[in-house]
């Protein structure tokens, strides 16, 4: 192996590469749930200096400082979405200058070398400058596998980049039946493994998982030494820091399979463009909920500051532009089911409660409870329930009903006591008027007004989304279903819900008589669509459209026939300006 590349300033090569692309810098602490976004305001690559600016309204930056050092991720991408590469720098000496009440400058001295040592003293090779490899984590034997990307490698372990959603199944110190690393040329390395650390990664809904290889035999150890050595040479070659008279490593020359995967990923990234502010806010809440869960599960504390930031964001968006928020909420279809459901229910609850009384002090706590009430579900992931995405058996469905107790027990063990209103919703959101709900089978006289309202919002949300293989109902059908069950749900609250969201809710896919499909973006005072985004002409099923029309132009697409299931027509929301 190359001993060290400190003879030259390798970091400056990397900095130039990363800062020439769209980039995001995130300052993190493994003990802080909230990461800080930073902006580069000055670069001196030849002197290994970079000055970062952050806006921070908290009491102290000390959680992000470790012996006057900071750690941060630099994400570089071509399209401002999924990161093309992430460079992770830890424990960089930093001098902090306070500019004003909320603005700080951090003068950082970057390391000489792009190589660093892991916690066990082994040389850690970063996968940068276009280097890549894939990871396949076996969580439960023959049950759950998680795909990811390799971000660094050493002879003792690696760091893997996975989606935040997938991180819900993992725990620090968890033993893994196996991890497989797949290099671009198709070669693989397999080992048993153990998770050593986990944290949010960057700023686009990812998690960094530190993994230690365990129980390796002599053959596996020799193979790993070879892969680390090849990776180290490849970094040196790409950064131009070593005069090595040898060709590129075959390990990193993509075979046909890898080229096809890379092409598909590039097409997927091109489909995503800049999001509206409200949509960014909604997606940010989805990510923050998953980070809250990660820290509750692995760091043994509840990051309540983040929770209430999410609550306040929802309340702000409701007051700022309720209709735009309703439309933005439909973009959560790619988020985990428990996250999507919680945010949509919490937002609709906020809309109803604010319309009743804009200043009611309990609204904030009610929305907090609505955001938390499904968080016990990912706590139940196990070999018996390996995923929340599967079509569940009756026994798994019954197991999932334990999520209320699971969350309550976790909060109790963390010594976190919710307010009475928040606790009421966490405990009782799944109860029914006739006592047929769970977990305690409470009856109408035991249920608060908040619980009666959220139960109506929740059941309509469940009915109008695909659930355990069941296709979604259209809003009018869902309203009929609830109306026919007065013993379960309060009719007056159903009427109030319909008055708020209408027979053609914003975000529904409408079908028009001339064969056009369009997303409903706005409705008038009578609840009729007045602004739509036309996305498909059924006469040309393979062609997509993106045309916004107002009511005066509806004659182009015909009369409204009703709402339809997007899945039946292979239509999905795409993020746009």
C-alpha positions in Angstrom: 0.0 0.0 0.0 0.9 3.6 -0.4 2.0 4.7 3.1 0.6 8.3 3.0 0.0 10.9 0.5 0.9 13.9 2.7 3.9 14.8 0.5 1.6 16.9 -1.6 -1.5 18.9 -0.8 -4.0 16.3 -2.1 -6.9 18.1 -0.4 -6.6 21.1 -2.7 -7.2 18.7 -5.7 -10.4 17.4 -4.1 -11.6 20.9 -3.1 -11.3 22.2 -6.7 -13.2 19.2 -8.0 -16.1 19.5 -5.5 -16.5 23.3 -5.5 -16.6 23.4 -9.3 -19.9 21.5 -9.1 -23.2 22.3 -7.4 -22.4 21.6 -3.7 -24.0 21.6 -0.3 -22.0 21.6 2.9 -23.4 20.2 6.1 -21.8 20.5 9.5 -22.6 17.6 11.7 -22.0 16.1 15.1 -22.6 12.4 15.8 -24.4 13.5 19.0 -26.5 16.3 17.5 -29.7 15.4 15.6 -29.8 18.8 13.9 -27.2 19.4 11.1 -26.1 22.9 10.1 -26.0 24.0 6.5 -23.0 26.1 5.6 -21.9 28.2 2.7 -18.3 28.6 1.4 -17.3 32.3 1.3 -13.6 32.0 0.8 -11.3 29.3 -0.5 -7.5 29.2 -0.3 -6.8 25.7 -1.6 -3.0 26.1 -1.8 -3.0 27.0 1.9 -5.6 24.3 2.7 -7.9 27.0 4.1 -11.7 27.4 3.7 -14.0 29.8 5.4 -17.6 28.7 6.0 -20.5 30.8 7.0 -23.4 29.5 9.0 -26.6 31.0 10.3 -27.5 29.6 13.7 -30.0 30.9 16.2 -29.3 28.3 18.9 -27.8 29.1 22.3 -24.4 27.6 21.7 -22.3 25.9 18.9 -20.6 23.7 21.4 -22.4 20.5 20.4 -20.7 20.9 17.0 -17.3 21.5 18.4 -14.9 18.9 19.6 -11.6 20.3 20.9 -12.0 23.3 18.6 -12.6 21.1 15.5 -15.7 20.6 13.3 -16.8 17.8 11.0 -18.7 18.3 7.7 -19.9 16.7 4.5 -19.4 18.2 1.1 -22.0 17.0 -1.4 -21.3 17.6 -5.0 -23.9 17.0 -7.8 -24.6 18.0 -11.3 -28.4 18.4 -10.9 -28.8 19.6 -7.4 -30.5 16.3 -6.3 -28.8 13.0 -5.4 -25.2 13.5 -4.7 -22.7 12.5 -7.3 -20.1 12.2 -4.5 -19.7 13.1 -0.9 -16.5 14.0 0.7 -16.6 13.5 4.5 -14.1 15.5 6.6 -13.9 15.0 10.4 -12.2 16.8 13.2 -11.0 19.8 11.1 -9.3 22.6 13.2 -11.7 25.6 13.1 -11.6 29.1 14.4 -15.0 30.6 15.0 -15.8 34.3 14.5 -19.2 35.7 15.5 -20.3 38.2 12.8 -23.7 39.1 14.3 -26.4 37.6 16.5 -27.0 34.6 14.1 -24.1 34.6 11.7 -20.8 32.9 12.3 -17.6 32.4 10.2 -15.6 29.2 10.6 -12.0 29.4 9.4 -11.0 25.8 8.8 -7.6 24.2 8.1 -8.1 21.2 5.9 -5.9 18.1 6.3 -2.9 17.6 4.0 -4.1 14.2 2.9 -7.4 12.8 1.7 -6.6 9.6 3.6 -7.4 9.4 7.3 -7.5 6.7 10.0 -10.6 4.9 11.2 -11.4 4.4 14.9 -9.1 1.3 15.0 -6.2 3.0 13.4 -6.5 1.5 9.9 -6.0 3.7 6.8 -9.4 4.8 5.5 -9.7 5.3 1.7 -12.5 7.8 0.6 -14.4 7.0 -2.6 -14.2 10.3 -4.5 -13.4 11.8 -7.8 -15.9 9.5 -9.6 -14.9 6.3 -7.7 -17.9 4.2 -6.8 -18.9 0.8 -5.4 -22.2 -0.6 -4.2 -23.2 -2.2 -1.0 -25.8 -4.8 -0.2 -26.6 -5.1 3.6 -28.3 -8.3 4.7 -30.3 -7.2 7.8 -32.3 -10.3 8.5 -31.3 -13.7 7.0 -33.2 -14.2 3.7 -35.7 -11.4 4.6 -34.4 -7.8 4.2 -31.6 -6.4 2.1 -30.7 -2.8 2.0 -28.9 -1.3 -1.0 -26.4 1.5 -0.6 -23.2 3.1 -1.9 -19.7 2.7 -0.5 -18.2 6.0 0.7 -15.0 4.8 2.3 -13.1 1.5 2.9 -10.5 0.3 5.3 -9.1 -3.2 6.3 -11.4 -3.1 9.3 -14.6 -1.8 7.9 -16.4 0.8 5.7 -18.9 3.6 5.6 -22.0 3.0 3.6 -24.5 5.6 2.3 -28.1 4.4 2.4 -31.5 6.1 2.3 -32.9 7.5 5.6 -36.0 5.3 5.0 -33.8 2.1 5.0 -31.9 3.2 8.2 -35.1 2.6 10.3 -34.3 -1.1 10.2 -30.8 -0.7 11.6 -29.4 -0.1 15.1 -26.0 0.7 16.5 -24.1 -2.5 17.5 -26.5 -4.6 15.5 -25.0 -7.8 14.1 -25.6 -8.3 10.4 -25.7 -11.7 8.7 -23.7 -10.2 5.9 -22.6 -7.3 3.8 -21.6 -7.5 0.2 -19.5 -4.9 -1.6 -19.8 -4.9 -5.3 -17.2 -3.0 -7.4 -17.9 -1.6 -10.8 -16.1 -4.4 -12.7 -18.4 -7.0 -10.9 -16.0 -8.3 -8.3 -17.5 -8.7 -4.8 -16.4 -8.9 -1.2 -18.6 -10.5 1.4 -18.3 -10.6 5.2 -20.3 -10.8 8.4 -20.6 -7.3 9.9 -21.6 -5.2 12.8 -22.9 -1.6 12.8 -20.7 0.7 14.8 -22.2 4.1 14.2 -25.0 5.8 12.3 -25.9 9.4 11.5 -27.8 11.6 9.0 -25.6 12.0 5.9 -25.5 15.2 4.0 -28.7 17.1 3.1 -30.7 15.0 0.8 -32.3 12.2 2.9 -29.4 9.8 3.4 -27.8 8.1 6.3 -24.1 7.2 6.9 -23.6 3.8 8.5 -20.2 2.8 9.9 -19.7 -0.9 9.6 -17.1 -3.2 11.0 -16.2 -6.5 9.2 -16.1 -9.4 11.6 -15.3 -13.1 11.7 -13.2 -13.0 8.5 -11.1 -16.0 7.6 -7.6 -15.7 6.1 -8.9 -15.7 2.5 -11.3 -12.9 3.1 -8.7 -10.9 4.9 -6.3 -11.2 2.0 -9.0 -10.2 -0.5 -9.9 -7.2 1.6 -6.3 -6.0 1.7 -6.2 -6.3 -2.0 -9.4 -4.2 -2.5 -8.2 -1.5 -0.1 -4.8 -1.4 -1.8 -6.5 -1.1 -5.2 -8.8 1.7 -4.0 -5.9 3.6 -2.5 -3.9 3.4 -5.7 -7.0 4.5 -7.7 -7.5 7.6 -5.5 -3.8 8.5 -5.9 -4.0 8.1 -9.6 -7.2 10.2 -10.0 -6.0 13.0 -7.7 -2.5 13.1 -9.4 -0.7 12.8 -6.1 1.4 9.9 -7.0 3.7 9.2 -9.9 2.7 5.6 -10.3 3.6 3.8 -13.6 0.6 1.6 -13.7 -2.8 1.6 -15.4 -6.1 2.3 -13.7 -7.4 -0.4 -11.4 -9.6 -2.9 -13.2 -11.7 -2.9 -10.1 -13.2 0.5 -11.0 -13.8 0.0 -14.7 -17.5 -0.5 -15.0 -18.9 -3.6 -16.7 -22.0 -3.7 -18.8 -24.3 -4.2 -15.8 -22.8 -1.3 -13.9 -23.0 1.0 -16.9 -26.7 0.2 -17.3 -27.4 1.0 -13.6 -25.4 4.3 -13.8 -27.4 5.3 -16.9 -30.7 4.6 -15.2 -29.6 6.7 -12.2 -28.6 9.6 -14.4 -32.0 9.5 -16.1 -33.7 9.5 -12.7 -31.7 12.5 -11.6 -32.6 14.4 -14.7 -36.3 14.0 -14.0 -35.9 16.0 -10.8 -35.7 19.7 -10.8 -35.8 22.6 -8.4 -38.7 22.4 -5.9 -41.1 25.1 -4.8 -40.4 26.5 -1.3 -43.4 24.8 0.2 -42.5 21.5 -1.4 -39.0 21.8 0.0 -40.5 22.5 3.4 -42.7 19.4 3.3 -39.8 17.1 2.2 -37.6 18.6 4.9 -40.2 17.7 7.5 -40.3 14.1 6.1 -36.5 13.9 6.5 -36.5 15.4 10.0 -39.1 13.0 11.2 -36.9 10.1 10.1 -33.9 11.8 11.8 -35.9 12.2 15.0 -36.6 8.4 14.8 -33.0 7.6 14.2 -31.9 9.5 17.3 -34.7 8.1 19.5 -33.7 4.6 18.5 -30.0 4.8 18.6 -28.9 7.8 20.6 -31.4 7.4 23.4 -32.8 10.9 23.4 -35.8 12.7 21.9 -34.7 15.7 19.7 -37.7 17.7 20.7 -36.3 20.9 19.3 -36.5 19.4 15.8 -40.0 18.0 16.5 -41.3 21.5 17.3 -39.5 23.0 14.4 -41.5 20.6 12.2 -44.7 21.6 14.0 -44.0 25.3 13.6 -43.2 24.8 9.9 -46.5 23.1 9.3 -48.4 25.9 11.2 -46.5 28.5 9.2 -47.3 26.9 5.8 -51.0 26.5 6.8 -51.2 30.2 7.6 -49.1 31.3 4.6 -50.7 29.3 1.8 -53.0 26.5 2.8 -53.9 25.5 -0.7 -50.3 25.3 -1.9 -49.5 23.2 1.1 -52.3 20.8 0.3 -50.9 20.3 -3.2 -47.3 20.0 -1.9 -48.5 17.2 0.5 -49.3 14.9 -2.4 -45.6 14.8 -3.3 -45.0 12.7 -0.2 -45.9 9.5 -2.2 -42.3 8.4 -2.3 -41.7 8.7 1.4 -42.2 5.9 3.9 -45.8 5.2 4.6 -45.6 6.1 8.3 -44.0 9.4 7.4 -46.4 10.3 4.6 -49.4 9.5 6.7 -48.2 11.4 9.8 -47.4 14.6 7.9 -50.5 14.6 5.8 -52.7 13.9 8.9 -50.9 16.5 11.0 -51.2 19.1 8.3 -54.9 18.5 7.8 -55.5 18.6 11.5 -53.7 21.9 11.7 -55.8 23.3 8.8 -59.1 22.4 10.6 -58.0 23.6 14.0 -56.6 26.9 12.8 -59.8 27.6 10.9 -61.7 27.0 14.1 -59.5 29.2 16.2 -56.2 30.7 14.8 -54.9 31.3 18.3 -55.8 28.1 20.2 -52.7 27.3 22.3 -53.4 23.5 22.2 -53.1 23.3 18.4 -49.3 23.2 18.5 -49.3 20.2 20.8 -52.0 18.4 18.9 -50.0 18.7 15.7 -46.9 17.4 17.6 -48.9 14.4 18.6 -50.1 13.8 15.1 -46.5 13.8 13.8 -45.4 11.3 16.4 -48.4 9.0 16.5 -47.0 6.6 13.8 -43.4 6.6 15.0 -43.9 3.3 16.9 -44.3 1.4 13.6 -40.7 1.4 12.5 -39.7 0.5 16.1 -41.5 -2.9 15.4 -39.3 -3.8 12.5 -37.8 -7.2 13.2 -37.5 -10.7 11.8 -41.2 -11.2 12.4 -42.0 -7.9 10.6 -38.9 -7.3 8.4 -40.4 -4.3 6.5 -43.4 -2.0 6.6 -43.6 -2.2 2.8 -44.6 -5.8 2.6 -48.2 -7.2 2.2 -48.7 -8.1 5.8 -50.2 -11.4 7.0 -53.0 -11.2 9.6 -50.5 -11.9 12.4 -48.2 -9.2 11.2 -51.1 -6.8 11.0 -51.9 -7.6 14.6 -48.3 -7.1 15.6 -48.3 -3.7 14.0 -51.1 -2.6 16.3 -48.6 -2.7 19.1 -47.0 0.5 17.6 -48.8 2.7 20.2 -47.3 0.7 23.1 -43.9 0.5 21.4 -43.7 4.3 21.0 -45.1 4.9 24.5 -42.5 2.5 26.0 -39.7 4.2 24.1 -40.7 7.7 25.2 -40.9 6.5 28.8 -37.5 4.8 28.6 -36.1 8.1 27.3 -37.7 10.1 30.2 -39.6 12.3 27.7 -43.0 13.3 28.8 -45.3 14.7 26.2 -47.9 17.4 27.1 -51.4 16.1 27.9 -52.7 17.1 24.4 -49.8 15.5 22.6 -50.0 12.4 24.7 -53.8 12.2 24.1 -53.3 11.9 20.4 -50.3 9.5 20.6 -52.3 7.1 22.8 -55.8 7.5 21.3 -55.6 8.4 17.6 -56.6 4.8 16.7 -59.5 4.5 19.0 -63.1 4.4 17.7 -66.5 5.7 19.1 -67.8 2.1 19.6 -64.7 0.8 21.3 -63.5 -1.3 18.3 -60.3 0.7 18.0 -56.9 0.0 19.6 -54.9 -0.2 21.8 -57.3 0.2 24.7 -60.7 -0.2 23.1 -62.0 3.2 24.5 -65.5 4.3 23.7 -66.9 7.7 22.7 -67.3 9.2 26.1 -63.6 8.6 26.8 -62.4 10.3 23.6 -61.5 14.0 23.4 -62.7 16.3 20.6 -59.1 16.2 19.2 -59.1 12.4 19.0 -62.6 12.3 17.4 -61.4 14.7 14.7 -58.1 13.1 14.0 -59.8 9.7 13.7 -61.9 11.0 10.8 -58.8 12.6 9.2 -56.8 9.4 9.6 -59.4 7.0 8.2 -60.0 9.2 5.1 -56.3 9.3 4.6 -56.0 5.6 4.9 -58.9 4.9 2.5 -57.6 7.3 -0.2 -54.1 5.7 -0.3 -53.0 2.2 -1.3 -52.7 0.1 1.8 -51.4 -3.5 2.1 -52.2 -4.2 -1.5 -55.7 -2.6 -1.4 -56.2 0.1 -4.1 -57.1 3.6 -2.9 -60.7 4.7 -2.9 -61.7 8.0 -4.5 -62.6 10.8 -2.1 -66.3 10.5 -2.6 -66.3 6.8 -2.0 -64.2 7.3 1.1 -66.7 9.9 2.4 -69.6 7.4 1.8 -67.7 4.6 3.6 -67.2 6.8 6.7 -70.7 8.2 6.5 -72.2 4.7 6.6 -70.4 4.0 9.9 -71.8 6.5 12.4 -71.0 4.2 15.2 -67.3 4.5 14.5 -66.9 8.1 13.4 -68.7 11.3 14.3 -70.8 12.5 11.3 -70.6 16.2 12.1 -66.8 16.0 11.9 -67.0 14.2 8.5 -69.2 17.1 7.3 -66.6 19.6 8.6 -63.8 17.7 6.8 -65.8 17.7 3.5 -66.4 21.5 3.9 -62.6 22.0 4.2 -61.3 19.7 1.6 -64.2 19.2 -0.8 -65.4 16.4 -3.1 -62.4 17.1 -5.4 -59.5 17.6 -3.0 -56.4 19.5 -4.1 -53.8 17.0 -5.2 -56.4 14.5 -6.7 -56.0 13.3 -10.2 -59.0 14.4 -12.3 -60.3 12.9 -15.5 -61.9 15.1 -18.1 -64.3 14.1 -20.9 -61.9 14.8 -23.8 -59.6 12.1 -22.4 -57.2 14.3 -20.4 -55.9 13.6 -16.9 -54.9 16.6 -14.7 -53.8 17.2 -11.1 -56.1 19.5 -9.2 -54.0 22.4 -8.0 -56.8 24.8 -6.7 -60.5 24.8 -6.1 -63.1 27.6 -5.9 -65.4 28.5 -3.0 -67.8 25.7 -4.1 -65.0 23.1 -4.1 -64.8 22.8 -7.9 -61.4 22.7 -9.6 -60.3 26.1 -11.0 -56.6 25.3 -11.7 -55.2 22.1 -12.9 -51.9 20.7 -14.2 -52.7 18.6 -17.3 -50.3 15.6 -17.4 -51.7 13.1 -19.9 -53.9 12.8 -23.0 -55.2 9.2 -22.9 -55.2 9.1 -26.7 -51.4 9.2 -26.4 -50.7 7.1 -23.3 -47.0 7.0 -23.7 -46.6 10.8 -23.9 -46.6 13.1 -20.8 -47.8 16.7 -20.7 -47.1 19.4 -18.2 -49.6 22.2 -18.9 -51.3 24.4 -16.3 -54.8 25.5 -17.2 -57.2 27.8 -15.4 -61.0 27.4 -15.5 -61.5 29.7 -18.5 -59.5 27.2 -20.6 -61.1 24.0 -19.4 -63.1 23.7 -22.6 -59.9 22.4 -24.1 -60.0 19.3 -22.0 -63.7 18.8 -21.6 -66.0 18.6 -18.6 -64.9 17.1 -15.2 -65.9 13.5 -14.9 -64.4 12.8 -11.5 -61.2 11.7 -9.8 -59.2 8.5 -10.7 -56.5 6.4 -9.3 -53.1 7.6 -10.7 -51.6 4.1 -10.5 -54.1 2.8 -13.0 -52.9 5.3 -15.5 -49.2 5.0 -14.6 -49.1 8.7 -13.6 -47.1 10.0 -10.7 -46.3 13.4 -9.2 -43.1 15.0 -10.6 -41.4 17.8 -8.8 -41.4 21.0 -10.8 -41.0 24.7 -10.4 
